[in-house]
Amino acid sequence: MTIFIDQRERSSGIEKELTKREIQFEVKSLISADYILKTKTKSSNEITVGIERKTKNDFLNSIIDKRLFQQLLALKENFKLSLLILEGTENIFSLRNIHPNAIRGAILSITLDYNIPIIETKNISDTAAFIETLSKRLEHPIKDISLQQKRRSLTFKEQQEFVISSLPYIGPKTSKEILKNFTTIKSLVNSTEKELTEVDKIGKKKAKELFKLFNEKYI
């Protein structure tokens, strides 16, 4: 069993907690994931688990700035098994001024669209305990099970939806409505502000911001 920790996670206190539990690990710069666990089954098939850890505040912030789904897509593309650890005891619906349905939609998208389980932990100590338990579980795999199954790549249609949903103010449901109206990403980018306004669920404010995003020069 090999455990890698991204160097940006050092400030979380995870090293201290894992050291208490006599868990060996290596700190390095990881391209994707906060933690990576690697081991092999009895038949020598490699199991690689990528874990993204987020406090509840960071989870909400990453929904707003669109980091969340980009990070989760990277997990899905790079690891045979992906997990999202959601850390904290706060009421997630009262931390930020975000509509509860937007939060519920994001959680459902993670589990249903991305097929990534969400593990809730109380604090960094609880997170370390979970990683310890997971590492021990993976050290003694009984047989080759679904942990080794290769994740399917996103279809072309799903890739288009992902590109549109990464735009500001646009979620997975709205991205589908936009693609139904414009049929191509090129048509969307070349659209007028009036055409954007006519799309259901966009409205004048979002249309103005999107038009500005598509047409202002990068300075």
Z-matrix of the N, CA and C atoms (Angstrom, degrees):
N
C 1 1.465
C 2 1.516 1 109.74
N 3 1.322 2 116.31 1 129.30
C 4 1.457 3 122.33 2 176.04
C 5 1.521 4 108.33 3 -122.46
N 6 1.336 5 116.48 4 131.70
C 7 1.461 6 121.97 5 178.29
C 8 1.521 7 108.76 6 -118.26
N 9 1.326 8 116.37 7 124.42
C 10 1.457 9 121.77 8 176.50
C 11 1.523 10 108.63 9 -111.11
N 12 1.332 11 115.76 10 138.98
C 13 1.464 12 121.81 11 177.57
C 14 1.526 13 108.33 12 -120.74
N 15 1.331 14 115.77 13 131.51
C 16 1.456 15 118.86 14 177.11
C 17 1.528 16 109.60 15 -66.96
N 18 1.327 17 117.17 16 139.08
C 19 1.459 18 120.94 17 -175.83
C 20 1.530 19 113.21 18 -61.35
N 21 1.346 20 116.21 19 -24.11
C 22 1.461 21 119.42 20 178.26
C 23 1.529 22 111.99 21 -71.41
N 24 1.328 23 116.87 22 -13.08
C 25 1.464 24 121.53 23 178.72
C 26 1.529 25 112.50 24 -87.68
N 27 1.319 26 117.43 25 -4.12
C 28 1.468 27 120.14 26 -175.86
C 29 1.524 28 111.53 27 -60.96
N 30 1.328 29 116.61 28 -36.87
C 31 1.460 30 120.61 29 -177.96
C 32 1.528 31 112.92 30 -69.97
N 33 1.327 32 117.39 31 -12.33
C 34 1.470 33 120.76 32 -178.42
C 35 1.523 34 112.76 33 -73.96
N 36 1.333 35 117.05 34 -20.28
C 37 1.459 36 120.82 35 -176.47
C 38 1.516 37 113.43 36 92.73
N 39 1.350 38 116.59 37 6.00
C 40 1.460 39 120.42 38 -177.80
C 41 1.530 40 112.32 39 -64.34
N 42 1.334 41 117.14 40 -34.82
C 43 1.477 42 120.06 41 -179.96
C 44 1.526 43 111.09 42 -59.81
N 45 1.324 44 115.19 43 -46.52
C 46 1.466 45 120.33 44 -179.66
C 47 1.517 46 110.92 45 -60.86
N 48 1.325 47 116.54 46 -42.53
C 49 1.460 48 120.85 47 -177.98
C 50 1.531 49 111.80 48 -67.82
N 51 1.334 50 117.38 49 -41.10
C 52 1.463 51 120.29 50 178.86
C 53 1.527 52 111.06 51 -69.66
N 54 1.332 53 116.60 52 -35.70
C 55 1.471 54 120.64 53 178.27
C 56 1.528 55 110.17 54 -64.07
N 57 1.329 56 116.95 55 -38.60
C 58 1.471 57 121.10 56 176.75
C 59 1.522 58 111.07 57 -57.10
N 60 1.322 59 115.10 58 -36.17
C 61 1.460 60 121.02 59 -177.52
C 62 1.528 61 112.67 60 -90.51
N 63 1.337 62 115.33 61 6.76
C 64 1.471 63 122.19 62 178.46
C 65 1.536 64 111.18 63 57.77
N 66 1.329 65 115.00 64 38.53
C 67 1.459 66 121.23 65 176.61
C 68 1.523 67 108.76 66 -95.67
N 69 1.321 68 117.76 67 123.39
C 70 1.459 69 121.40 68 179.60
C 71 1.526 70 109.91 69 -80.07
N 72 1.329 71 114.61 70 140.53
C 73 1.459 72 119.61 71 -179.05
C 74 1.523 73 109.32 72 -152.93
N 75 1.310 74 114.53 73 168.06
C 76 1.459 75 121.16 74 178.12
C 77 1.528 76 108.21 75 -130.64
N 78 1.340 77 115.71 76 130.44
C 79 1.464 78 120.65 77 178.00
C 80 1.526 79 108.81 78 -94.41
N 81 1.319 80 116.05 79 128.44
C 82 1.460 81 120.54 80 178.66
C 83 1.522 82 109.50 81 -153.81
N 84 1.307 83 115.87 82 170.47
C 85 1.462 84 120.59 83 177.73
C 86 1.524 85 108.95 84 -82.96
N 87 1.323 86 116.31 85 114.94
C 88 1.457 87 121.59 86 -178.62
C 89 1.526 88 109.86 87 -101.81
N 90 1.321 89 115.52 88 137.28
C 91 1.459 90 120.38 89 179.94
C 92 1.522 91 110.45 90 -70.71
N 93 1.322 92 115.82 91 -43.73
C 94 1.466 93 120.37 92 176.39
C 95 1.521 94 107.86 93 -137.23
N 96 1.318 95 116.33 94 152.07
C 97 1.470 96 124.43 95 -178.48
C 98 1.530 97 111.18 96 82.36
N 99 1.322 98 115.09 97 149.75
C 100 1.461 99 122.04 98 174.55
C 101 1.525 100 110.49 99 -90.21
N 102 1.338 101 115.63 100 -29.96
C 103 1.461 102 121.48 101 178.94
C 104 1.527 103 109.18 102 -139.38
N 105 1.320 104 115.74 103 143.03
C 106 1.457 105 120.71 104 175.70
C 107 1.525 106 108.11 105 -129.97
N 108 1.328 107 115.87 106 130.70
C 109 1.465 108 121.57 107 175.56
C 110 1.522 109 108.20 108 -115.62
N 111 1.326 110 116.86 109 129.22
C 112 1.461 111 121.17 110 -179.43
C 113 1.521 112 110.03 111 -126.17
N 114 1.320 113 115.94 112 135.44
C 115 1.456 114 121.87 113 174.96
C 116 1.519 115 108.42 114 -157.63
N 117 1.337 116 117.19 115 -176.61
C 118 1.462 117 121.88 116 179.19
C 119 1.515 118 110.48 117 -131.41
N 120 1.326 119 115.70 118 151.55
C 121 1.454 120 120.84 119 175.89
C 122 1.530 121 108.98 120 -80.58
N 123 1.324 122 115.66 121 176.49
C 124 1.462 123 119.99 122 178.80
C 125 1.521 124 112.29 123 -62.64
N 126 1.320 125 116.27 124 -25.31
C 127 1.460 126 119.69 125 178.86
C 128 1.527 127 111.60 126 -97.28
N 129 1.352 128 115.48 127 19.88
C 130 1.470 129 123.51 128 172.94
C 131 1.527 130 114.79 129 68.92
N 132 1.317 131 117.70 130 18.85
C 133 1.454 132 119.97 131 172.28
C 134 1.531 133 109.03 132 -83.13
N 135 1.313 134 116.21 133 133.62
C 136 1.462 135 119.81 134 -176.22
C 137 1.528 136 111.57 135 -79.54
N 138 1.327 137 115.02 136 136.72
C 139 1.456 138 121.86 137 172.88
C 140 1.528 139 106.99 138 -110.72
N 141 1.314 140 116.91 139 124.29
C 142 1.461 141 121.64 140 177.23
C 143 1.524 142 108.23 141 -123.92
N 144 1.315 143 115.96 142 121.61
C 145 1.458 144 121.79 143 -178.29
C 146 1.524 145 109.25 144 -112.67
N 147 1.329 146 116.79 145 123.57
C 148 1.458 147 121.23 146 175.78
C 149 1.517 148 109.73 147 -104.66
N 150 1.324 149 116.40 148 130.04
C 151 1.469 150 121.33 149 -176.99
C 152 1.522 151 110.41 150 -122.18
N 153 1.302 152 116.14 151 130.38
C 154 1.464 153 122.54 152 172.19
C 155 1.520 154 107.56 153 -106.87
N 156 1.334 155 117.18 154 126.23
C 157 1.475 156 121.06 155 178.83
C 158 1.519 157 109.77 156 -108.37
N 159 1.322 158 115.66 157 132.13
C 160 1.454 159 119.82 158 177.19
C 161 1.524 160 110.38 159 -138.66
N 162 1.329 161 115.95 160 134.21
C 163 1.456 162 118.70 161 167.56
C 164 1.533 163 106.56 162 -70.86
N 165 1.291 164 117.33 163 164.01
C 166 1.460 165 119.39 164 -177.30
C 167 1.533 166 111.87 165 -64.13
N 168 1.334 167 116.09 166 -35.32
C 169 1.461 168 119.24 167 176.90
C 170 1.523 169 111.21 168 -65.08
N 171 1.335 170 116.02 169 -44.80
C 172 1.462 171 119.66 170 179.79
C 173 1.522 172 110.98 171 -65.89
N 174 1.325 173 116.23 172 -35.49
C 175 1.464 174 120.84 173 177.09
C 176 1.529 175 110.51 174 -58.18
N 177 1.327 176 116.34 175 -46.56
C 178 1.459 177 120.62 176 -179.66
C 179 1.532 178 111.01 177 -67.32
N 180 1.330 179 116.17 178 -41.84
C 181 1.470 180 119.70 179 178.13
C 182 1.522 181 111.46 180 -61.41
N 183 1.333 182 115.79 181 -38.14
C 184 1.465 183 119.40 182 -177.78
C 185 1.530 184 112.07 183 -73.46
N 186 1.343 185 117.04 184 -21.48
C 187 1.464 186 120.02 185 172.15
C 188 1.524 187 109.11 186 -70.59
N 189 1.333 188 115.81 187 -43.34
C 190 1.463 189 121.28 188 -177.51
C 191 1.526 190 111.49 189 -64.98
N 192 1.338 191 116.86 190 -47.19
C 193 1.472 192 118.78 191 -175.65
C 194 1.528 193 113.65 192 -92.15
N 195 1.337 194 116.07 193 6.81
C 196 1.475 195 122.32 194 173.34
C 197 1.532 196 114.02 195 72.38
N 198 1.338 197 118.46 196 12.00
C 199 1.462 198 119.71 197 177.07
C 200 1.524 199 111.92 198 -68.56
N 201 1.325 200 115.47 199 -35.17
C 202 1.461 201 121.08 200 -169.81
C 203 1.516 202 113.03 201 -54.16
N 204 1.329 203 117.48 202 -55.57
C 205 1.456 204 119.76 203 -173.56
C 206 1.525 205 112.59 204 -73.64
N 207 1.322 206 117.49 205 -25.24
C 208 1.459 207 120.08 206 173.50
C 209 1.526 208 110.18 207 -67.61
N 210 1.343 209 116.26 208 -41.89
C 211 1.463 210 121.00 209 178.59
C 212 1.525 211 111.33 210 -66.41
N 213 1.331 212 116.29 211 -40.43
C 214 1.463 213 119.85 212 -179.00
C 215 1.526 214 111.42 213 -70.41
N 216 1.324 215 117.03 214 -35.22
C 217 1.461 216 120.25 215 175.91
C 218 1.524 217 110.08 216 -63.64
N 219 1.334 218 116.85 217 -39.47
C 220 1.469 219 121.02 218 177.42
C 221 1.527 220 110.73 219 -63.69
N 222 1.339 221 116.71 220 -39.09
C 223 1.471 222 120.21 221 176.21
C 224 1.520 223 110.49 222 -60.13
N 225 1.308 224 115.56 223 -48.82
C 226 1.461 225 121.02 224 -175.93
C 227 1.517 226 112.34 225 -62.98
N 228 1.337 227 116.14 226 -35.48
C 229 1.458 228 120.35 227 -177.32
C 230 1.525 229 112.82 228 -80.28
N 231 1.344 230 116.93 229 -23.12
C 232 1.469 231 119.54 230 -172.89
C 233 1.520 232 115.76 231 -107.46
N 234 1.336 233 117.45 232 -12.65
C 235 1.463 234 119.09 233 -175.00
C 236 1.526 235 111.90 234 -131.18
N 237 1.304 236 115.47 235 147.80
C 238 1.462 237 120.95 236 179.00
C 239 1.521 238 111.25 237 -71.18
N 240 1.318 239 116.17 238 -29.07
C 241 1.464 240 120.77 239 176.85
C 242 1.512 241 108.31 240 -137.17
N 243 1.323 242 117.26 241 133.93
C 244 1.462 243 121.67 242 -179.01
C 245 1.521 244 109.92 243 -124.71
N 246 1.326 245 115.32 244 145.33
C 247 1.457 246 121.54 245 177.77
C 248 1.525 247 109.08 246 -138.07
N 249 1.328 248 115.98 247 146.67
C 250 1.462 249 121.76 248 172.67
C 251 1.516 250 107.97 249 -115.61
N 252 1.325 251 116.59 250 120.16
C 253 1.461 252 121.02 251 175.36
C 254 1.527 253 107.99 252 -95.16
N 255 1.321 254 115.67 253 123.73
C 256 1.462 255 122.53 254 178.29
C 257 1.524 256 107.19 255 -108.54
N 258 1.323 257 115.67 256 110.42
C 259 1.467 258 121.03 257 -168.64
C 260 1.528 259 112.21 258 -107.10
N 261 1.330 260 115.05 259 134.52
C 262 1.460 261 120.32 260 175.73
C 263 1.516 262 112.05 261 132.72
N 264 1.332 263 115.44 262 158.54
C 265 1.467 264 120.91 263 -178.82
C 266 1.528 265 112.22 264 -108.01
N 267 1.341 266 116.56 265 0.59
C 268 1.464 267 119.49 266 -177.93
C 269 1.530 268 111.33 267 -69.89
N 270 1.327 269 114.49 268 158.97
C 271 1.463 270 120.95 269 172.58
C 272 1.521 271 107.40 270 -76.62
N 273 1.308 272 117.29 271 109.74
C 274 1.466 273 121.90 272 -173.15
C 275 1.530 274 112.51 273 -62.05
N 276 1.318 275 117.23 274 -24.45
C 277 1.469 276 120.71 275 -177.24
C 278 1.530 277 113.25 276 -82.39
N 279 1.344 278 117.01 277 -7.05
C 280 1.463 279 119.70 278 -177.82
C 281 1.531 280 113.16 279 -114.04
N 282 1.335 281 117.34 280 1.81
C 283 1.464 282 120.38 281 -175.34
C 284 1.521 283 113.57 282 -79.81
N 285 1.317 284 117.04 283 -37.00
C 286 1.471 285 121.53 284 -177.38
C 287 1.525 286 109.60 285 -133.72
N 288 1.309 287 114.78 286 163.50
C 289 1.459 288 120.15 287 178.92
C 290 1.531 289 109.55 288 -83.90
N 291 1.329 290 114.58 289 68.53
C 292 1.463 291 121.70 290 178.71
C 293 1.529 292 107.48 291 -123.09
N 294 1.306 293 116.24 292 136.10
C 295 1.463 294 119.40 293 -179.24
C 296 1.539 295 109.51 294 -61.18
N 297 1.333 296 117.41 295 132.39
C 298 1.474 297 120.76 296 -179.17
C 299 1.525 298 113.81 297 -52.17
N 300 1.336 299 117.38 298 -35.14
C 301 1.465 300 119.70 299 -179.56
C 302 1.530 301 112.23 300 -67.22
N 303 1.337 302 116.84 301 -29.03
C 304 1.469 303 120.32 302 176.73
C 305 1.533 304 109.93 303 -67.74
N 306 1.334 305 115.79 304 -38.55
C 307 1.465 306 120.62 305 178.14
C 308 1.526 307 110.25 306 -69.02
N 309 1.322 308 115.60 307 -45.82
C 310 1.469 309 119.72 308 178.30
C 311 1.533 310 110.49 309 -60.71
N 312 1.327 311 115.94 310 -41.03
C 313 1.464 312 119.92 311 179.43
C 314 1.515 313 112.00 312 -62.18
N 315 1.331 314 116.33 313 -40.64
C 316 1.466 315 120.34 314 179.06
C 317 1.520 316 110.69 315 -64.67
N 318 1.327 317 116.80 316 -43.50
C 319 1.472 318 121.20 317 -179.67
C 320 1.524 319 110.69 318 -63.67
N 321 1.332 320 116.22 319 -42.95
C 322 1.462 321 119.85 320 178.20
C 323 1.524 322 111.68 321 -65.31
N 324 1.333 323 116.85 322 -38.27
C 325 1.463 324 120.58 323 179.18
C 326 1.525 325 110.85 324 -64.08
N 327 1.335 326 116.74 325 -39.80
C 328 1.469 327 121.27 326 179.35
C 329 1.525 328 110.66 327 -61.32
N 330 1.334 329 116.19 328 -45.98
C 331 1.470 330 120.24 329 -175.40
C 332 1.531 331 113.43 330 -80.30
N 333 1.340 332 116.91 331 -36.66
C 334 1.462 333 119.87 332 -175.15
C 335 1.522 334 113.19 333 -93.66
N 336 1.344 335 117.53 334 -45.13
C 337 1.465 336 120.63 335 -177.24
C 338 1.523 337 112.41 336 -82.02
N 339 1.328 338 116.04 337 -40.04
C 340 1.468 339 120.18 338 -177.47
C 341 1.524 340 112.99 339 -97.37
N 342 1.316 341 116.88 340 -10.83
C 343 1.471 342 121.44 341 179.86
C 344 1.528 343 112.67 342 55.90
N 345 1.325 344 116.17 343 40.39
C 346 1.465 345 121.33 344 179.33
C 347 1.528 346 108.77 345 -112.83
N 348 1.337 347 118.07 346 117.92
C 349 1.467 348 120.73 347 178.62
C 350 1.533 349 111.39 348 -66.17
N 351 1.327 350 116.17 349 146.19
C 352 1.464 351 122.06 350 175.60
C 353 1.522 352 108.77 351 -107.69
N 354 1.329 353 116.10 352 122.54
C 355 1.465 354 122.25 353 179.07
C 356 1.523 355 108.17 354 -107.62
N 357 1.316 356 118.01 355 122.09
C 358 1.459 357 121.06 356 179.47
C 359 1.526 358 110.41 357 -94.79
N 360 1.348 359 115.48 358 131.65
C 361 1.462 360 121.28 359 176.36
C 362 1.529 361 108.49 360 -127.15
N 363 1.334 362 116.50 361 157.21
C 364 1.469 363 120.85 362 -175.44
C 365 1.522 364 112.43 363 -78.95
N 366 1.336 365 116.58 364 -41.22
C 367 1.468 366 121.47 365 -175.47
C 368 1.524 367 109.00 366 -160.07
N 369 1.324 368 117.51 367 -174.06
C 370 1.462 369 120.76 368 -176.07
C 371 1.534 370 111.50 369 -65.55
N 372 1.334 371 116.91 370 -31.33
C 373 1.465 372 120.47 371 176.89
C 374 1.528 373 110.59 372 -65.83
N 375 1.305 374 115.92 373 -42.31
C 376 1.463 375 121.21 374 178.02
C 377 1.529 376 110.65 375 -66.47
N 378 1.332 377 116.39 376 -37.35
C 379 1.474 378 121.04 377 176.67
C 380 1.521 379 110.40 378 -62.61
N 381 1.332 380 116.59 379 -44.84
C 382 1.469 381 120.98 380 178.90
C 383 1.525 382 110.73 381 -62.35
N 384 1.335 383 116.36 382 -39.00
C 385 1.467 384 120.41 383 178.32
C 386 1.525 385 110.87 384 -64.31
N 387 1.320 386 116.27 385 -38.22
C 388 1.463 387 119.78 386 178.18
C 389 1.529 388 110.71 387 -66.03
N 390 1.336 389 117.25 388 -43.42
C 391 1.463 390 120.83 389 178.82
C 392 1.524 391 110.13 390 -62.78
N 393 1.329 392 116.69 391 -38.86
C 394 1.464 393 120.54 392 177.15
C 395 1.531 394 110.71 393 -61.73
N 396 1.325 395 116.23 394 -47.48
C 397 1.465 396 120.50 395 179.95
C 398 1.523 397 111.18 396 -62.34
N 399 1.322 398 115.83 397 -42.29
C 400 1.467 399 120.32 398 179.04
C 401 1.520 400 111.26 399 -63.80
N 402 1.330 401 117.13 400 -41.86
C 403 1.461 402 120.36 401 -179.41
C 404 1.526 403 111.18 402 -64.02
N 405 1.337 404 116.66 403 -38.95
C 406 1.466 405 120.19 404 178.35
C 407 1.522 406 110.80 405 -68.90
N 408 1.328 407 115.92 406 -37.30
C 409 1.472 408 119.67 407 177.49
C 410 1.524 409 110.81 408 -63.49
N 411 1.314 410 117.12 409 -40.52
C 412 1.460 411 120.92 410 -178.14
C 413 1.525 412 113.09 411 -77.31
N 414 1.328 413 116.63 412 -19.21
C 415 1.467 414 119.68 413 177.96
C 416 1.518 415 111.61 414 -70.66
N 417 1.329 416 116.90 415 -21.24
C 418 1.467 417 120.73 416 -176.89
C 419 1.523 418 111.31 417 -128.94
N 420 1.340 419 116.84 418 57.11
C 421 1.474 420 118.69 419 178.26
C 422 1.519 421 111.12 420 -64.84
N 423 1.325 422 116.79 421 134.31
C 424 1.461 423 121.04 422 -178.02
C 425 1.523 424 111.19 423 -76.34
N 426 1.316 425 116.33 424 -42.81
C 427 1.456 426 119.56 425 -177.15
C 428 1.522 427 108.89 426 -158.22
N 429 1.297 428 116.10 427 173.31
C 430 1.465 429 120.44 428 176.66
C 431 1.523 430 108.93 429 -76.72
N 432 1.327 431 115.05 430 106.59
C 433 1.461 432 119.33 431 -179.64
C 434 1.521 433 109.06 432 -117.46
N 435 1.324 434 116.39 433 -162.04
C 436 1.458 435 120.45 434 -171.88
C 437 1.523 436 113.84 435 -63.88
N 438 1.334 437 117.63 436 -11.33
C 439 1.453 438 119.35 437 177.39
C 440 1.523 439 111.54 438 -59.54
N 441 1.331 440 115.83 439 -27.48
C 442 1.453 441 119.93 440 -177.37
C 443 1.524 442 113.85 441 -95.14
N 444 1.305 443 117.01 442 -4.00
C 445 1.455 444 118.54 443 -177.40
C 446 1.511 445 110.11 444 -68.36
N 447 1.311 446 116.96 445 135.02
C 448 1.456 447 122.13 446 -178.12
C 449 1.522 448 110.13 447 -71.74
N 450 1.323 449 114.75 448 131.23
C 451 1.442 450 119.65 449 176.82
C 452 1.529 451 110.24 450 -68.32
N 453 1.316 452 116.87 451 136.00
C 454 1.450 453 119.47 452 178.97
C 455 1.519 454 109.94 453 -72.65
N 456 1.306 455 115.86 454 148.68
C 457 1.453 456 120.87 455 176.01
C 458 1.530 457 109.06 456 -75.55
N 459 1.317 458 115.98 457 155.28
C 460 1.451 459 119.66 458 176.81
C 461 1.520 460 109.93 459 -66.63
N 462 1.319 461 116.84 460 141.37
C 463 1.456 462 120.43 461 175.64
C 464 1.527 463 108.39 462 -69.22
N 465 1.336 464 116.24 463 165.56
C 466 1.467 465 120.12 464 179.86
C 467 1.527 466 110.09 465 -59.93
N 468 1.325 467 115.59 466 -40.01
C 469 1.464 468 120.45 467 178.70
C 470 1.525 469 110.93 468 -62.48
N 471 1.327 470 116.69 469 -42.23
C 472 1.468 471 120.90 470 179.03
C 473 1.526 472 110.98 471 -66.59
N 474 1.331 473 116.68 472 -35.47
C 475 1.459 474 120.01 473 176.71
C 476 1.531 475 111.06 474 -63.25
N 477 1.335 476 116.11 475 -41.87
C 478 1.467 477 120.07 476 177.68
C 479 1.521 478 110.60 477 -61.79
N 480 1.335 479 116.02 478 -44.62
C 481 1.460 480 120.55 479 179.50
C 482 1.530 481 111.07 480 -62.90
N 483 1.342 482 115.98 481 -37.42
C 484 1.463 483 119.72 482 -179.75
C 485 1.525 484 111.05 483 -66.16
N 486 1.339 485 116.73 484 -41.05
C 487 1.468 486 120.80 485 178.80
C 488 1.524 487 110.39 486 -60.49
N 489 1.336 488 116.78 487 -45.93
C 490 1.463 489 120.35 488 -178.41
C 491 1.530 490 110.89 489 -69.20
N 492 1.319 491 117.76 490 -39.46
C 493 1.475 492 120.27 491 -178.33
C 494 1.523 493 112.36 492 -69.76
N 495 1.344 494 117.63 493 -14.43
C 496 1.460 495 120.34 494 177.89
C 497 1.528 496 112.12 495 -81.83
N 498 1.337 497 116.97 496 -8.00
C 499 1.468 498 120.99 497 177.47
C 500 1.531 499 109.97 498 -72.94
N 501 1.344 500 117.64 499 152.73
C 502 1.474 501 120.17 500 178.36
C 503 1.521 502 111.88 501 -58.38
N 504 1.312 503 115.89 502 139.49
C 505 1.469 504 124.82 503 176.09
C 506 1.532 505 113.87 504 70.77
N 507 1.323 506 117.95 505 4.69
C 508 1.458 507 120.01 506 -176.03
C 509 1.528 508 110.05 507 -112.29
N 510 1.319 509 116.62 508 124.44
C 511 1.458 510 121.50 509 177.16
C 512 1.514 511 110.54 510 -103.92
N 513 1.344 512 117.33 511 179.22
C 514 1.469 513 121.72 512 -178.48
C 515 1.528 514 113.65 513 -56.40
N 516 1.340 515 117.41 514 -41.36
C 517 1.469 516 120.51 515 -177.59
C 518 1.523 517 110.97 516 -68.91
N 519 1.340 518 115.72 517 -43.90
C 520 1.462 519 120.30 518 -179.21
C 521 1.524 520 111.13 519 -66.84
N 522 1.332 521 117.12 520 -33.98
C 523 1.469 522 120.40 521 -179.88
C 524 1.530 523 110.90 522 -60.58
N 525 1.326 524 116.38 523 -36.07
C 526 1.460 525 120.02 524 178.97
C 527 1.528 526 110.97 525 -68.78
N 528 1.333 527 116.04 526 -39.33
C 529 1.462 528 120.19 527 178.25
C 530 1.530 529 110.61 528 -63.56
N 531 1.322 530 115.39 529 -40.52
C 532 1.469 531 120.44 530 -179.95
C 533 1.525 532 110.64 531 -63.78
N 534 1.331 533 116.61 532 -45.38
C 535 1.465 534 120.42 533 -178.67
C 536 1.530 535 111.64 534 -67.21
N 537 1.322 536 116.54 535 -31.43
C 538 1.465 537 119.44 536 175.96
C 539 1.523 538 110.85 537 -65.22
N 540 1.345 539 115.72 538 -36.28
C 541 1.460 540 120.53 539 -178.58
C 542 1.527 541 112.67 540 -77.21
N 543 1.348 542 116.80 541 -44.19
C 544 1.465 543 120.05 542 -173.70
C 545 1.529 544 113.33 543 -99.26
N 546 1.302 545 117.33 544 -16.03
C 547 1.478 546 126.40 545 178.35
C 548 1.532 547 114.95 546 65.49
N 549 1.331 548 118.33 547 -31.11
C 550 1.468 549 120.34 548 177.21
C 551 1.530 550 109.42 549 -133.83
N 552 1.325 551 116.35 550 156.41
C 553 1.465 552 121.33 551 176.98
C 554 1.525 553 109.73 552 -66.52
N 555 1.331 554 116.81 553 -36.29
C 556 1.466 555 121.69 554 179.16
C 557 1.528 556 110.97 555 -60.44
N 558 1.330 557 116.94 556 -43.53
C 559 1.465 558 120.87 557 179.29
C 560 1.520 559 111.11 558 -63.54
N 561 1.324 560 116.24 559 -36.64
C 562 1.459 561 120.30 560 178.38
C 563 1.527 562 110.63 561 -64.02
N 564 1.333 563 116.16 562 -49.63
C 565 1.467 564 121.20 563 -177.36
C 566 1.531 565 111.31 564 -62.87
N 567 1.323 566 117.07 565 -33.16
C 568 1.469 567 121.57 566 -178.31
C 569 1.529 568 113.45 567 -89.01
N 570 1.316 569 117.41 568 2.53
C 571 1.464 570 121.14 569 -175.46
C 572 1.524 571 111.83 570 -73.61
N 573 1.321 572 115.53 571 160.21
C 574 1.461 573 121.24 572 175.91
C 575 1.529 574 109.37 573 -86.60
N 576 1.324 575 115.38 574 165.85
C 577 1.465 576 119.67 575 178.45
C 578 1.521 577 110.42 576 -62.67
N 579 1.335 578 116.66 577 -37.05
C 580 1.463 579 121.19 578 179.24
C 581 1.529 580 110.85 579 -64.00
N 582 1.331 581 116.63 580 -41.89
C 583 1.467 582 120.86 581 179.34
C 584 1.523 583 110.62 582 -64.33
N 585 1.314 584 116.65 583 -37.22
C 586 1.466 585 120.54 584 177.95
C 587 1.518 586 110.74 585 -66.35
N 588 1.325 587 116.14 586 -39.72
C 589 1.468 588 121.36 587 -178.61
C 590 1.528 589 111.38 588 -62.68
N 591 1.317 590 116.56 589 -30.77
C 592 1.463 591 120.96 590 -176.02
C 593 1.526 592 113.68 591 -75.98
N 594 1.342 593 116.52 592 -11.11
C 595 1.459 594 120.30 593 179.27
C 596 1.523 595 109.88 594 -77.29
N 597 1.319 596 116.31 595 130.51
C 598 1.458 597 121.46 596 178.52
C 599 1.523 598 110.25 597 -58.31
N 600 1.339 599 116.65 598 133.91
C 601 1.462 600 125.19 599 176.11
C 602 1.530 601 113.67 600 83.85
N 603 1.344 602 118.25 601 -0.56
C 604 1.465 603 118.88 602 176.54
C 605 1.529 604 110.51 603 -94.15
N 606 1.315 605 117.53 604 -59.93
C 607 1.453 606 120.31 605 179.08
C 608 1.519 607 113.17 606 78.35
N 609 1.344 608 116.11 607 173.78
C 610 1.467 609 121.29 608 -173.30
C 611 1.530 610 112.93 609 -67.25
N 612 1.329 611 117.61 610 -43.60
C 613 1.463 612 121.10 611 -176.16
C 614 1.528 613 111.28 612 -64.27
N 615 1.319 614 115.89 613 -48.91
C 616 1.465 615 119.53 614 -179.87
C 617 1.525 616 110.46 615 -65.73
N 618 1.337 617 117.04 616 -39.02
C 619 1.463 618 121.43 617 -179.80
C 620 1.518 619 110.47 618 -60.77
N 621 1.320 620 116.62 619 -41.57
C 622 1.458 621 121.29 620 -179.81
C 623 1.527 622 111.08 621 -63.83
N 624 1.339 623 116.15 622 -44.36
C 625 1.459 624 120.65 623 -179.25
C 626 1.533 625 111.62 624 -67.35
N 627 1.331 626 116.67 625 -40.02
C 628 1.466 627 120.46 626 179.06
C 629 1.529 628 111.08 627 -66.82
N 630 1.330 629 116.35 628 -43.25
C 631 1.467 630 120.31 629 178.87
C 632 1.528 631 110.24 630 -60.84
N 633 1.315 632 116.11 631 -40.76
C 634 1.463 633 121.48 632 177.93
C 635 1.529 634 110.35 633 -63.66
N 636 1.321 635 116.50 634 -42.69
C 637 1.466 636 121.61 635 178.93
C 638 1.523 637 111.62 636 -61.58
N 639 1.332 638 117.01 637 -41.80
C 640 1.468 639 121.79 638 -177.37
C 641 1.533 640 113.42 639 -73.00
N 642 1.339 641 116.78 640 -25.91
C 643 1.467 642 119.00 641 -168.62
C 644 1.520 643 116.84 642 -114.67
N 645 1.330 644 117.22 643 -18.22
C 646 1.469 645 117.63 644 179.70
C 647 1.527 646 111.05 645 -76.34
N 648 1.333 647 115.95 646 144.92
C 649 1.455 648 121.49 647 -179.73
C 650 1.519 649 111.14 648 -72.09
N 651 1.323 650 115.35 649 148.45
C 652 1.460 651 121.32 650 175.69
C 653 1.529 652 108.10 651 -83.86
N 654 1.330 653 116.23 652 116.67
C 655 1.472 654 119.80 653 -177.45
C 656 1.534 655 109.50 654 -116.17
